[in-house]
Amino acid sequence: MRQTLEFAAVWLFVGTLRILPRKVARGIGAGVGQVAYAALSRLRGVGARNLKLAFPEKSDAEREQILRAVYRNLGYLLAEFCQMPRYTAESASKYIRYEGLENYLQARERGQGVLVLTGHLGAWELSSFYHSLMGHPMGMVIRRLDNPLVDAYVNKVRCLHGNRVIHKADFARGLIASMRAGETVGILMDTNMTPPQGVFVPFFGVQACTASGMARVAQKTGAAVVPGFLLWSEPEQRYVLHFGEELKKIDTGDVEQDSIANTALFSAAIEGYIRQYPEQWLWMHRRWKTRPPGEAGIY
């Protein structure tokens, strides 16, 4: 019963924002973000701790300004998700443009598959959706939501234009099969992990336990790794889907050390984008929760 009521609430909220004009929906989303900032003190505290860890040179006021903007951005993302079923290639192109699409296309032409390196930065739900809408469907590695009804609904929206989900439980096998078929898969690689799936690499100068699976699959299959992020451009008042140049993987022949080195390389690439757009990353996630043996906890 509880799961059904949760689903009904989600369906009603999404349905309401879907029928509203996009500008109005985004305004409501921003309002929801402001309420969340005020109400969720624990998450706000985690965000403040992370920002101080990553940007010790900034003042408290500067970090608070970033955190407030993060919540506003999440509100925008919520509104965009509600609006996504309405989008067509023509209508979405009014709000979104590509930058560096040639980097993705060149990597895909190699025929060994493309791993899109991404994270919880900008409008990550909208990024793969827009890419599929423009004729480039892809796989997405995701974690199942706790409510199976909501999970099925969210995945239905994600996959309206040919995308498909790869659950983390089937991560390695599904990913290798996709690369051998020359397909594209996006991976959010900016969340806290635990050993042995995660290895410790620097992230904003602090050791962070990071998923090494992407590096291992790229080494095993020869797949291209291309950074991809859909970021809000304030001057343009629209989103830009950035595809960076293919990352040159490290290959010394030492499989284990190369997987760690490439994980560090990928993590550094994500950090580079976050430093450019700090107000668009999910700072409320306990990214540095897992610590090396003997090291005190951060949170």
Buried (B, 14 or more C-beta within 10 A) or exposed (E): EEEEEBBEEBEEBBEEBBEBEBEEBBBBBBEBBBEBBEEBEEBBEBBBBBBEBBBEEBEEEEBBEBBBBBBBBBBBBBBBBBBBEEBEEEEBBEBBBBEBBEBBEBBBEEEBBBBBBBBBBBBBBBBBBBBBBBEBBBBBBBEEBEBEBBBEBBBEBBBEBEBBBBBBEEBEEBBBBBBBEBBBBBBBBBBBBEEEEBBBBEBBEBBBBBBBBBBBBBBBBBBBBBBBBBBBBEEEEEBBBBBBEBBEBBEEEEEEEBBBBBBBBBBBBBBEBBEEBBBBBBBBBBBBBBBEEEEEEBE
